[in-house]
Amino acid sequence: MCPPKFLDLLRTPGFVEQAVDRAGGGPVVDSPWPSQPVQPFSFAHVVDLTHALSPASPVFPSLPAFVVEQPFATHEAHGVSINRYTLSDHCGTHFDAPYHVSRHGLHTDEVPVRSLVAPAVVIDIGEKANHDHAALVTPADLLAWERRYGRIPAGAAVLMASGWAARIDSAQTYVNTDASGVHHFPGFSVESARFLLDERDVVGIGVDTLSLDHGPTQNFAIRTGCVRRSTCATS
């Protein structure tokens, strides 16, 4: 996201030329923003969990779709491209701050950045989800993972892998609503969420579906309870 002063900088004489010079190895001028010290950071590998947004992207039923508006600026007219979109904050890959379900919870900008970089524990229920589209991550799945890899570390993010991402290009099959209006997609069970929060002290849980709760839920107990108590949850 561009900083608020970006447009002002574009109008500053010589800004674009200086940026081009710098990109090409030219002279470096003083930055308009104060520099921040670089903190040491290491990781084994990086996995992109995001998906490109389009007006056809699946959204939870009743939420507004992603809309591409007329561009604010174009290369032809303004020498720069600035697009404009309308979307809800639960469209596409995102994380839920505690404020989503708790009036007194942390807002997105209040969530410590360090809690968004965490060891990932991937619970693969793909085979189970192939046979039961409303399958649940259960405590048995979590304990099976621990028998193979060791105890889930405190501060980890536990991510469900159900294979549902293969449906991302079809909103109909991703939401998977039956004739009676019930949605069918995988999620976490109440028991597994409680286990992770109470006994493993995880920082958050994540899914590759529309919700932390599985499709047929009536009370959204996982989203309400987990997001209120954990730093964040992704979906």
Buried (B, 14 or more C-beta within 10 A) or exposed (E): EEEEEEBEBBEEEEBBEBBEBEEEEEEEEEEEEEEEEEEEEEEEEEEEEEBEBEEEBBBEEEEEBBEEEEBEBEEEEEEEEEEEEEBEEBBBBBBBBBBBBEEEBBEBEEBEEEBBEBBEBEBBBBEBBEEEBBBBBBBEBBEEBEEEEEEBEEBBBBBBBBBBEEBBEEBEBBBBBEEEEEBBBBBBBBBBBBBBBEEBEBBBBBBBBBBBBBBEBEEBBBBBBBBBBBBBBBB
